[in-house]
């Protein structure tokens, strides 16, 4: 009997190690779902710009400009698609006298390369932020992130001095999302922690959280956790009867922009 228990225990341990290894290897494909597009693709939103982020590596972006802009909104989209797919999302931030930059990460749309590390990802979005600083003081820069993009937006807010941060359907961290599904998988295996909770602790600008109560991807409770942890920095807007996809098109986004811009 002891021998059987030992064999079963060893087998379970082997399966656990294999499972952890597989999740570590495939996590890039789980977190990022890039889709490229042909070089000759045309867009209805803004003008195309390329932002250098490394040797022979450019990030592609769509830049919607207005006359006598009061500032600029940097919009960081979720983990699927590309700028062509997200044009309607970016249009939610237009009409307020601000320019809007819609950025594609490495491997998304017409952007070069591929994402390979958290440091690279943070460095890339910082270069996009610096690109905007050439024309605007930081007090005129608003950061907006949706879903996966909230992790990069909050990082920028924590390491710069933007006017405001808007987070739509944010998570506490990638570790928190993992723990809700695979609590036995150790956190140290996560290559892209994207710690919104830590970033909110460091930033000083006001933060708007918007989250749908019917979010099937990132639980609404994630925003409740962030709001309760940082009540003086954040304001939570509950999007009733709204799922993950519809959150980015909710009229509450325009209400917030109307209030502050």
Backbone as CSV, one residue per row, in Angstrom:
resi,resn,N_x,N_y,N_z,CA_x,CA_y,CA_z,C_x,C_y,C_z
1,UNK,0.826,-1.210,0.000,0.000,0.000,0.000,0.860,1.259,0.000
2,UNK,1.893,1.274,0.829,2.787,2.421,0.877,3.447,2.658,-0.479
3,UNK,3.771,1.538,-1.152,4.419,1.651,-2.465,3.471,2.277,-3.479
4,UNK,2.190,1.884,-3.403,1.195,2.438,-4.315,1.024,3.938,-4.072
5,UNK,0.944,4.307,-2.786,0.805,5.726,-2.443,2.009,6.523,-2.942
6,UNK,3.197,5.948,-2.793,4.410,6.619,-3.249,4.391,6.826,-4.756
7,UNK,3.964,5.770,-5.474,3.912,5.859,-6.941,2.907,6.926,-7.373
8,UNK,1.745,6.916,-6.695,0.715,7.912,-7.022,1.226,9.315,-6.730
9,UNK,1.897,9.485,-5.586,2.437,10.791,-5.225,3.462,11.281,-6.223
10,UNK,4.353,10.401,-6.623,5.384,10.773,-7.607,4.731,11.123,-8.943
11,UNK,3.726,10.346,-9.334,3.037,10.596,-10.604,2.354,11.964,-10.595
12,UNK,1.693,12.273,-9.468,1.027,13.577,-9.352,2.034,14.713,-9.390
13,UNK,3.182,14.515,-8.743,4.225,15.542,-8.750,4.758,15.764,-10.154
14,UNK,4.967,14.666,-10.880,5.452,14.773,-12.263,4.443,15.525,-13.124
15,UNK,3.165,15.168,-12.972,2.119,15.848,-13.740,2.051,17.332,-13.392
16,UNK,2.227,17.654,-12.114,2.218,19.047,-11.671,3.368,19.823,-12.297
17,UNK,4.559,19.230,-12.279,5.729,19.885,-12.869,5.532,20.074,-14.369
18,UNK,4.984,19.066,-15.033,4.731,19.164,-16.472,3.717,20.280,-16.746
19,UNK,2.651,20.324,-15.922,1.641,21.353,-16.102,2.210,22.751,-15.925
20,UNK,3.041,22.933,-14.898,3.680,24.232,-14.662,4.579,24.608,-15.827
21,UNK,5.318,23.641,-16.339,6.232,23.898,-17.456,5.473,24.306,-18.705
22,UNK,4.383,23.577,-18.984,3.578,23.893,-20.164,2.992,25.303,-20.058
23,UNK,2.434,25.645,-18.898,1.864,26.977,-18.717,2.921,28.074,-18.838
24,UNK,4.118,27.800,-18.354,5.197,28.782,-18.473,5.544,29.018,-19.946
25,UNK,5.606,27.923,-20.694,6.003,28.018,-22.102,4.942,28.715,-22.947
26,UNK,3.676,28.416,-22.681,2.612,28.933,-23.554,1.991,30.234,-23.061
27,UNK,2.486,30.781,-21.943,1.817,31.958,-21.388,1.843,33.159,-22.325
28,UNK,2.891,33.280,-23.142,2.916,34.382,-24.113,1.713,34.305,-25.046
29,UNK,1.377,33.073,-25.481,0.252,32.895,-26.395,-1.080,33.083,-25.691
30,UNK,-1.107,32.877,-24.374,-2.329,33.087,-23.613,-2.571,34.575,-23.376
31,UNK,-1.511,35.291,-23.010,-1.640,36.707,-22.656,-1.760,37.594,-23.889
32,UNK,-0.963,37.309,-24.917,-0.943,38.152,-26.117,-1.506,37.386,-27.315
33,UNK,-2.433,38.025,-28.020,-3.046,37.418,-29.202,-2.887,38.362,-30.396
34,UNK,-1.640,38.590,-30.827,-1.408,39.555,-31.910,-1.939,39.072,-33.256
35,UNK,-2.369,40.022,-34.043,-2.788,39.754,-35.411,-2.136,40.781,-36.312
36,UNK,-1.375,40.329,-37.271,-0.746,41.232,-38.222,-1.723,41.625,-39.321
37,UNK,-1.384,42.651,-40.065,-2.202,43.096,-41.189,-1.268,43.440,-42.350
38,UNK,-1.758,43.383,-43.589,-0.929,43.697,-44.756,-0.382,45.127,-44.691
39,UNK,0.823,45.327,-45.220,1.443,46.659,-45.193,0.616,47.744,-45.876
40,UNK,-0.204,47.352,-46.856,-0.973,48.360,-47.606,-2.342,48.625,-46.997
41,UNK,-2.590,48.124,-45.809,-3.878,48.350,-45.141,-4.119,49.840,-44.904
42,UNK,-5.303,50.303,-45.222,-5.674,51.699,-45.027,-6.589,51.820,-43.798
43,UNK,-6.578,52.985,-43.159,-7.352,53.208,-41.945,-8.217,54.455,-42.096
44,UNK,-9.348,54.455,-41.385,-10.218,55.629,-41.386,-9.887,56.552,-40.220
45,UNK,-9.104,56.044,-39.265,-8.832,56.790,-38.039,-7.430,57.374,-38.063
46,UNK,-7.310,58.675,-38.069,-6.015,59.339,-37.938,-5.034,59.058,-39.063
47,UNK,-3.783,59.384,-38.787,-2.709,59.154,-39.745,-1.729,58.148,-39.167
48,UNK,-1.087,57.408,-40.031,-0.148,56.385,-39.585,1.188,57.021,-39.188
49,UNK,1.715,56.581,-38.048,3.037,57.012,-37.605,3.800,55.784,-37.129
50,UNK,5.117,55.874,-37.190,5.984,54.811,-36.702,6.871,55.359,-35.595
51,UNK,6.912,54.638,-34.480,7.688,55.074,-33.325,8.850,54.108,-33.117
52,UNK,10.099,54.556,-33.292,11.252,53.660,-33.115,11.377,53.222,-31.657
53,UNK,11.540,51.918,-31.441,11.705,51.396,-30.080,12.941,50.511,-29.942
54,UNK,13.595,50.213,-31.037,14.796,49.389,-31.002,15.450,49.397,-32.368
55,UNK,16.558,48.724,-32.470,17.271,48.684,-33.746,16.406,48.012,-34.803
56,UNK,16.028,48.773,-35.812,15.174,48.291,-36.907,13.808,47.813,-36.414
57,UNK,13.355,48.307,-35.271,12.048,47.945,-34.721,11.220,49.211,-34.531
58,UNK,10.076,49.259,-35.182,9.157,50.383,-35.049,7.785,49.895,-34.596
59,UNK,7.173,50.672,-33.723,5.783,50.410,-33.372,4.901,51.262,-34.270
60,UNK,3.887,50.641,-34.824,2.951,51.342,-35.690,1.825,51.915,-34.826
61,UNK,1.389,53.110,-35.157,0.308,53.749,-34.408,-0.551,54.574,-35.353
62,UNK,-1.782,54.822,-34.933,-2.667,55.727,-35.636,-2.821,56.970,-34.777
63,UNK,-2.552,58.128,-35.382,-2.543,59.378,-34.629,-3.639,60.290,-35.154
64,UNK,-4.687,60.461,-34.370,-5.788,61.351,-34.703,-5.490,62.722,-34.104
65,UNK,-5.338,63.727,-34.977,-4.981,65.066,-34.525,-6.114,66.045,-34.784
66,UNK,-6.213,67.040,-33.890,-7.207,68.096,-34.052,-6.494,69.438,-34.002
67,UNK,-7.131,70.455,-34.543,-6.544,71.799,-34.536,-6.520,72.344,-33.114
68,UNK,-5.410,72.980,-32.777,-5.259,73.606,-31.449,-5.571,72.622,-30.314
69,UNK,-4.966,71.458,-30.389,-5.230,70.408,-29.401,-4.897,70.871,-27.988
70,UNK,-5.793,70.560,-27.047,-5.576,70.886,-25.637,-4.640,69.889,-24.965
71,UNK,-4.460,68.755,-25.597,-3.612,67.711,-25.045,-3.714,66.463,-25.901
72,UNK,-3.350,65.323,-25.338,-3.362,64.081,-26.109,-3.731,62.916,-25.200
73,UNK,-4.453,61.969,-25.759,-4.824,60.747,-25.045,-4.093,59.579,-25.691
74,UNK,-3.318,58.858,-24.908,-2.651,57.650,-25.377,-3.534,56.468,-25.025
75,UNK,-4.035,55.772,-26.038,-4.929,54.636,-25.814,-4.190,53.317,-26.047
76,UNK,-4.197,52.467,-25.016,-3.539,51.156,-25.063,-4.612,50.078,-25.046
77,UNK,-4.730,49.370,-26.156,-5.821,48.410,-26.320,-5.534,47.067,-25.643
78,UNK,-6.459,46.137,-25.810,-6.359,44.826,-25.169,-5.429,43.866,-25.883
79,UNK,-5.595,42.585,-25.601,-4.620,41.589,-26.066,-4.947,41.009,-27.427
80,UNK,-6.061,41.417,-28.035,-6.437,40.860,-29.334,-6.364,41.909,-30.432
81,UNK,-6.164,41.411,-31.641,-6.312,42.252,-32.811,-5.186,43.217,-33.070
82,UNK,-5.562,44.413,-33.469,-4.601,45.418,-33.903,-5.327,46.748,-34.055
83,UNK,-4.603,47.737,-34.536,-5.176,49.079,-34.670,-6.377,49.099,-35.612
84,UNK,-6.356,48.279,-36.649,-7.511,48.238,-37.557,-8.757,47.782,-36.796
85,UNK,-8.611,46.779,-35.969,-9.732,46.240,-35.197,-10.192,47.206,-34.102
86,UNK,-9.261,48.037,-33.610,-9.548,48.879,-32.443,-9.862,50.326,-32.786
87,UNK,-10.068,50.623,-34.054,-10.342,52.010,-34.434,-11.597,52.555,-33.755
88,UNK,-12.660,51.756,-33.706,-13.895,52.205,-33.064,-13.680,52.453,-31.577
89,UNK,-12.812,51.647,-30.966,-12.509,51.860,-29.553,-11.855,53.226,-29.356
90,UNK,-10.860,53.518,-30.181,-10.137,54.785,-30.063,-11.048,55.979,-30.322
91,UNK,-12.052,55.794,-31.170,-12.976,56.883,-31.478,-13.795,57.311,-30.262
92,UNK,-13.866,56.452,-29.239,-14.567,56.814,-28.007,-13.912,58.010,-27.315
93,UNK,-12.643,58.258,-27.627,-11.892,59.318,-26.950,-11.768,60.583,-27.802
94,UNK,-12.439,60.603,-28.939,-12.379,61.771,-29.815,-13.547,62.717,-29.529
95,UNK,-13.378,63.975,-29.962,-14.440,64.950,-29.821,-14.316,65.845,-28.601
96,UNK,-13.152,65.828,-27.970,-12.959,66.610,-26.740,-11.802,67.604,-26.856
97,UNK,-11.346,67.833,-28.090,-10.265,68.783,-28.297,-8.896,68.207,-28.006
98,UNK,-8.817,66.885,-27.879,-7.546,66.204,-27.612,-7.157,65.322,-28.799
99,UNK,-5.861,65.284,-29.087,-5.369,64.283,-30.019,-5.507,62.902,-29.381
100,UNK,-5.543,61.864,-30.203,-5.623,60.493,-29.699,-4.620,59.623,-30.440
101,UNK,-3.753,58.945,-29.702,-2.783,58.028,-30.301,-3.181,56.602,-29.958
102,UNK,-3.443,55.806,-30.970,-3.777,54.388,-30.830,-2.544,53.572,-31.196
103,UNK,-1.977,52.890,-30.208,-0.696,52.209,-30.378,-0.871,50.699,-30.537
104,UNK,-0.100,50.121,-31.451,-0.012,48.664,-31.575,1.293,48.181,-30.960
105,UNK,1.217,47.135,-30.139,2.412,46.554,-29.529,3.182,45.744,-30.579
106,UNK,4.362,45.297,-30.222,5.166,44.488,-31.152,4.376,43.275,-31.638
107,UNK,4.419,43.056,-32.933,3.735,41.912,-33.530,2.276,42.152,-33.832
108,UNK,1.714,43.264,-33.354,0.313,43.594,-33.612,0.227,44.517,-34.830
109,UNK,-0.708,44.246,-35.728,-0.914,45.114,-36.883,0.325,45.229,-37.740
110,UNK,0.800,46.456,-37.931,1.999,46.706,-38.741,3.250,46.904,-37.886
111,UNK,3.152,46.699,-36.579,4.322,46.867,-35.712,5.320,45.735,-35.923
112,UNK,6.595,46.067,-35.843,7.654,45.082,-36.043,7.855,44.209,-34.805
113,UNK,8.603,43.114,-35.004,9.081,42.289,-33.899,8.004,41.514,-33.173
114,UNK,8.348,41.076,-31.976,7.390,40.382,-31.123,7.732,40.656,-29.659
115,UNK,6.740,40.578,-28.812,6.947,40.806,-27.379,7.694,39.616,-26.789
116,UNK,8.749,39.911,-26.009,9.558,38.812,-25.463,9.834,38.950,-23.973
117,UNK,9.558,40.130,-23.378,9.807,40.295,-21.947,9.011,41.478,-21.428
118,UNK,8.799,41.510,-20.120,8.079,42.611,-19.505,8.870,43.905,-19.598
119,UNK,10.194,43.818,-19.479,11.022,45.025,-19.581,10.915,45.633,-20.967
120,UNK,10.906,44.773,-21.980,10.772,45.254,-23.355,9.418,45.915,-23.564
121,UNK,8.369,45.301,-23.036,7.020,45.827,-23.187,6.900,47.198,-22.529
122,UNK,7.408,47.313,-21.307,7.356,48.594,-20.604,8.201,49.649,-21.315
123,UNK,9.368,49.241,-21.807,10.237,50.177,-22.517,9.554,50.706,-23.780
124,UNK,8.857,49.825,-24.477,8.174,50.220,-25.712,7.096,51.271,-25.450
125,UNK,6.245,51.029,-24.448,5.168,51.989,-24.201,5.722,53.298,-23.638
126,UNK,6.848,53.216,-22.932,7.481,54.442,-22.448,7.984,55.277,-23.618
127,UNK,8.503,54.630,-24.635,8.960,55.362,-25.822,7.790,56.014,-26.543
128,UNK,6.644,55.364,-26.542,5.453,55.980,-27.143,5.036,57.205,-26.330
129,UNK,5.119,57.100,-25.027,4.803,58.225,-24.141,5.784,59.370,-24.388
130,UNK,7.062,59.045,-24.509,8.084,60.061,-24.772,7.857,60.728,-26.125
131,UNK,7.349,59.971,-27.081,7.031,60.510,-28.406,5.998,61.631,-28.272
132,UNK,5.016,61.442,-27.401,3.986,62.455,-27.197,4.515,63.648,-26.406
133,UNK,5.472,63.394,-25.542,6.049,64.476,-24.739,6.815,65.488,-25.592
134,UNK,7.145,65.134,-26.812,7.825,66.087,-27.689,6.932,67.278,-28.002
135,UNK,5.616,67.049,-27.988,4.666,68.104,-28.350,3.781,68.557,-27.205
136,UNK,3.731,67.767,-26.123,2.831,68.106,-25.027,3.510,67.940,-23.676
137,UNK,3.231,68.888,-22.788,3.653,68.741,-21.412,2.888,67.556,-20.808
138,UNK,3.502,66.896,-19.827,2.859,65.721,-19.234,1.494,66.045,-18.633
139,UNK,1.330,67.277,-18.165,0.047,67.667,-17.589,-1.073,67.679,-18.628
140,UNK,-0.695,67.529,-19.907,-1.660,67.510,-20.993,-1.837,66.113,-21.580
141,UNK,-1.217,65.117,-20.949,-1.280,63.745,-21.455,-2.205,62.911,-20.574
142,UNK,-3.179,62.274,-21.194,-4.094,61.369,-20.495,-3.813,59.944,-20.972
143,UNK,-3.759,59.025,-20.040,-3.534,57.619,-20.360,-4.839,56.857,-20.241
144,UNK,-5.142,56.050,-21.243,-6.345,55.217,-21.202,-5.966,53.803,-21.605
145,UNK,-6.319,52.840,-20.771,-6.028,51.446,-21.070,-7.277,50.604,-20.939
146,UNK,-7.385,49.617,-21.820,-8.523,48.693,-21.801,-8.015,47.269,-21.649
147,UNK,-8.573,46.542,-20.680,-8.243,45.123,-20.494,-6.740,44.959,-20.284
148,UNK,-6.065,44.192,-21.135,-4.617,43.998,-20.990,-3.890,45.337,-20.959
149,UNK,-4.341,46.293,-21.745,-3.675,47.589,-21.834,-3.656,48.380,-20.547
150,UNK,-4.513,48.012,-19.566,-4.493,48.743,-18.299,-3.173,48.550,-17.564
151,UNK,-2.542,47.387,-17.740,-1.270,47.130,-17.061,-0.162,48.026,-17.560
152,UNK,-0.137,48.292,-18.866,0.865,49.187,-19.425,0.536,50.645,-19.115
153,UNK,-0.764,50.973,-19.141,-1.175,52.344,-18.838,-0.854,52.708,-17.390
154,UNK,-1.118,51.793,-16.461,-0.834,52.084,-15.053,0.662,52.155,-14.799
155,UNK,1.432,51.352,-15.542,2.899,51.438,-15.416,3.366,52.830,-15.818
156,UNK,2.876,53.333,-16.923,3.272,54.668,-17.382,2.862,55.735,-16.370
157,UNK,1.665,55.596,-15.813,1.206,56.574,-14.829,2.069,56.548,-13.576
158,UNK,2.550,55.365,-13.205,3.377,55.228,-12.000,4.776,55.772,-12.202
159,UNK,5.232,55.807,-13.449,6.615,56.207,-13.715,6.722,57.539,-14.453
160,UNK,5.609,58.234,-14.575,5.586,59.544,-15.207,4.580,60.408,-14.442
161,UNK,4.255,61.560,-15.000,3.331,62.483,-14.329,2.212,62.912,-15.277
162,UNK,1.391,61.963,-15.728,0.303,62.332,-16.637,-0.817,63.061,-15.913
163,UNK,-1.710,63.634,-16.697,-2.849,64.357,-16.117,-3.831,63.416,-15.429
164,UNK,-4.094,62.265,-16.045,-5.140,61.361,-15.543,-4.940,59.966,-16.141
165,UNK,-5.456,58.971,-15.438,-5.419,57.593,-15.911,-6.844,57.048,-15.938
166,UNK,-7.222,56.488,-17.082,-8.531,55.854,-17.229,-8.305,54.370,-17.495
167,UNK,-8.869,53.513,-16.632,-8.681,52.064,-16.746,-10.043,51.406,-16.954
168,UNK,-10.181,50.756,-18.088,-11.450,50.116,-18.444,-11.272,48.602,-18.383
169,UNK,-12.063,47.956,-17.549,-11.979,46.511,-17.316,-10.579,46.096,-16.865
170,UNK,-10.067,46.708,-15.792,-8.717,46.373,-15.321,-8.692,45.114,-14.455
171,UNK,-7.527,44.519,-14.347,-7.276,43.389,-13.451,-6.410,43.885,-12.303
172,UNK,-6.351,43.141,-11.224,-5.464,43.484,-10.116,-4.021,43.255,-10.549
173,UNK,-3.773,42.103,-11.124,-2.474,41.716,-11.667,-2.691,40.442,-12.457
174,UNK,-1.707,40.063,-13.269,-1.813,38.799,-13.993,-1.783,37.639,-12.998
175,UNK,-1.030,37.806,-11.919,-0.986,36.764,-10.891,-2.366,36.563,-10.272
176,UNK,-3.079,37.652,-10.028,-4.418,37.549,-9.451,-5.365,36.822,-10.391
177,UNK,-5.290,37.126,-11.691,-6.117,36.421,-12.665,-5.774,34.935,-12.681
178,UNK,-4.478,34.643,-12.640,-4.038,33.244,-12.630,-4.533,32.522,-11.391
179,UNK,-4.438,33.173,-10.258,-4.816,32.546,-8.995,-6.306,32.256,-8.901
180,UNK,-7.102,32.995,-9.650,-8.539,32.739,-9.653,-8.877,31.463,-10.414
181,UNK,-7.957,31.016,-11.276,-8.205,29.813,-12.086,-7.253,28.680,-11.723
182,UNK,-5.958,29.016,-11.580,-4.929,28.010,-11.279,-4.158,28.421,-10.023
183,UNK,-4.782,28.359,-8.856,-4.125,28.836,-7.632,-2.886,28.040,-7.234
184,UNK,-2.767,26.802,-7.713,-1.625,25.970,-7.323,-0.377,26.245,-8.162
185,UNK,-0.537,26.996,-9.246,0.621,27.343,-10.081,1.347,28.509,-9.417
186,UNK,2.643,28.368,-9.113,3.368,29.437,-8.404,3.467,30.724,-9.208
187,UNK,3.377,31.844,-8.512,3.409,33.149,-9.160,4.742,33.461,-9.823
188,UNK,5.837,32.859,-9.331,7.144,33.213,-9.885,7.307,32.749,-11.331
189,UNK,6.387,31.927,-11.824,6.458,31.474,-13.209,5.901,32.505,-14.190
190,UNK,5.259,33.545,-13.668,4.642,34.547,-14.534,5.700,35.488,-15.106
191,UNK,5.779,35.551,-16.417,6.772,36.391,-17.088,6.308,37.835,-17.226
192,UNK,5.003,38.034,-17.222,4.437,39.372,-17.425,3.492,39.692,-16.267
193,UNK,4.030,40.096,-15.115,3.179,40.316,-13.932,2.143,41.415,-14.100
194,UNK,2.492,42.523,-14.778,1.544,43.610,-15.043,0.719,43.930,-13.797
195,UNK,1.413,44.387,-12.779,0.815,44.610,-11.464,0.103,45.958,-11.374
196,UNK,-1.166,45.979,-11.712,-1.924,47.219,-11.577,-1.978,47.698,-10.130
197,UNK,-2.084,46.753,-9.197,-2.164,47.140,-7.793,-0.910,47.864,-7.326
198,UNK,0.249,47.372,-7.710,1.505,48.027,-7.335,1.658,49.375,-8.027
199,UNK,1.255,49.442,-9.277,1.380,50.694,-10.018,0.489,51.783,-9.413
200,UNK,-0.720,51.407,-8.997,-1.605,52.390,-8.384,-1.039,52.905,-7.076
201,UNK,-0.291,52.082,-6.402,0.346,52.503,-5.155,1.386,53.592,-5.400
202,UNK,2.008,53.565,-6.581,3.114,54.476,-6.882,2.667,55.772,-7.551
203,UNK,1.573,55.762,-8.284,1.189,56.938,-9.064,0.548,58.022,-8.197
204,UNK,0.481,59.211,-8.747,-0.095,60.343,-8.012,-1.287,60.985,-8.726
205,UNK,-1.516,60.637,-9.975,-2.613,61.258,-10.722,-3.951,60.592,-10.368
206,UNK,-5.079,61.282,-10.619,-6.392,60.675,-10.377,-6.648,59.518,-11.348
207,UNK,-7.394,58.523,-10.873,-7.637,57.308,-11.653,-9.134,57.019,-11.728
208,UNK,-9.620,56.796,-12.932,-10.997,56.354,-13.132,-10.994,54.882,-13.496
209,UNK,-11.743,54.088,-12.752,-11.922,52.673,-13.035,-13.330,52.469,-13.579
210,UNK,-13.450,51.779,-14.702,-14.756,51.452,-15.260,-14.809,49.953,-15.498
211,UNK,-15.869,49.298,-15.000,-15.910,47.843,-15.121,-17.350,47.360,-15.198
212,UNK,-17.584,46.411,-16.114,-18.905,45.831,-16.278,-19.188,44.745,-15.258
213,UNK,-20.404,44.747,-14.740,-20.773,43.742,-13.738,-20.882,42.345,-14.339
214,UNK,-21.038,42.254,-15.657,-21.166,40.960,-16.317,-19.904,40.587,-17.089
215,UNK,-18.777,41.147,-16.691,-17.509,40.860,-17.375,-17.163,39.380,-17.211
216,UNK,-17.053,38.695,-18.342,-16.782,37.269,-18.344,-15.301,36.940,-18.512
217,UNK,-14.472,37.960,-18.665,-13.030,37.765,-18.858,-12.248,38.192,-17.623
218,UNK,-12.467,39.420,-17.185,-11.826,39.954,-15.980,-12.935,40.296,-14.989
219,UNK,-13.030,39.592,-13.883,-14.146,39.786,-12.959,-14.296,41.232,-12.477
220,UNK,-15.542,41.667,-12.347,-15.838,43.005,-11.829,-15.172,43.231,-10.477
221,UNK,-15.067,42.176,-9.682,-14.445,42.264,-8.365,-13.017,42.794,-8.425
222,UNK,-12.355,42.631,-9.573,-10.983,43.133,-9.724,-10.945,44.645,-9.495
223,UNK,-11.886,45.351,-10.076,-11.940,46.804,-9.887,-12.352,47.163,-8.467
224,UNK,-13.201,46.344,-7.867,-13.572,46.583,-6.469,-12.350,46.480,-5.570
225,UNK,-11.502,45.481,-5.826,-10.283,45.304,-5.039,-9.381,46.525,-5.177
226,UNK,-9.192,46.999,-6.409,-8.333,48.157,-6.643,-8.919,49.413,-5.998
227,UNK,-10.219,49.578,-6.117,-10.875,50.756,-5.553,-10.792,50.768,-4.031
228,UNK,-11.001,49.622,-3.423,-10.948,49.537,-1.956,-9.526,49.712,-1.435
229,UNK,-8.542,49.285,-2.224,-7.148,49.421,-1.795,-6.671,50.869,-1.897
230,UNK,-7.215,51.621,-2.865,-6.762,52.997,-3.088,-7.967,53.933,-3.216
231,UNK,-8.738,54.084,-2.159,-9.978,54.880,-2.233,-9.759,56.358,-2.509
232,UNK,-8.602,56.900,-2.121,-8.364,58.332,-2.329,-7.843,58.636,-3.730
233,UNK,-7.369,57.618,-4.418,-6.810,57.828,-5.754,-7.790,57.463,-6.864
234,UNK,-8.701,56.544,-6.575,-9.544,55.978,-7.620,-11.010,56.333,-7.460
235,UNK,-11.701,56.306,-8.583,-13.156,56.413,-8.594,-13.686,55.297,-9.483
236,UNK,-14.508,54.434,-8.922,-15.041,53.285,-9.647,-16.412,53.603,-10.221
237,UNK,-16.528,53.435,-11.532,-17.813,53.566,-12.211,-18.286,52.171,-12.599
238,UNK,-19.397,51.755,-12.025,-19.942,50.429,-12.297,-20.786,50.455,-13.566
239,UNK,-20.460,49.567,-14.495,-21.200,49.467,-15.746,-22.169,48.297,-15.619
240,UNK,-23.376,48.572,-15.206,-24.354,47.513,-14.944,-24.728,46.760,-16.226
241,UNK,-24.875,45.445,-16.061,-25.307,44.570,-17.166,-24.419,44.706,-18.396
242,UNK,-23.132,44.910,-18.158,-22.178,45.096,-19.258,-21.086,44.040,-19.184
243,UNK,-20.801,43.422,-20.324,-19.752,42.418,-20.402,-18.418,43.044,-20.771
244,UNK,-17.428,42.194,-20.981,-16.062,42.670,-21.225,-15.964,43.468,-22.524
245,UNK,-16.462,42.924,-23.594,-16.316,43.558,-24.898,-17.038,44.903,-24.976
246,UNK,-18.204,44.990,-24.358,-18.998,46.207,-24.472,-18.504,47.331,-23.570
247,UNK,-17.665,47.008,-22.593,-17.220,48.030,-21.636,-16.521,49.191,-22.327
248,UNK,-15.727,48.893,-23.351,-14.955,49.939,-24.013,-15.849,50.866,-24.843
249,UNK,-17.104,50.461,-25.079,-18.024,51.303,-25.852,-19.119,51.911,-24.973
250,UNK,-18.953,51.823,-23.659,-19.993,52.311,-22.752,-19.992,53.834,-22.699
251,UNK,-21.171,54.420,-22.635,-21.290,55.881,-22.610,-20.669,56.520,-21.374
252,UNK,-20.428,55.737,-20.342,-19.798,56.285,-19.129,-18.403,56.825,-19.424
253,UNK,-17.738,56.265,-20.426,-16.424,56.783,-20.822,-16.573,58.226,-21.276
254,UNK,-17.566,58.481,-22.097,-17.796,59.846,-22.585,-18.254,60.766,-21.446
255,UNK,-18.995,60.227,-20.504,-19.408,61.041,-19.363,-18.193,61.530,-18.568
256,UNK,-17.228,60.631,-18.375,-16.013,60.999,-17.649,-15.206,62.020,-18.428
257,UNK,-15.086,61.822,-19.730,-14.333,62.765,-20.550,-15.031,64.128,-20.577
258,UNK,-16.343,64.113,-20.658,-17.088,65.383,-20.629,-16.885,66.111,-19.307
259,UNK,-16.807,65.358,-18.227,-16.656,65.955,-16.906,-15.294,66.608,-16.718
260,UNK,-14.269,65.951,-17.232,-12.902,66.411,-16.965,-12.252,67.206,-18.113
261,UNK,-12.742,67.018,-19.333,-12.089,67.677,-20.456,-12.921,68.842,-21.011
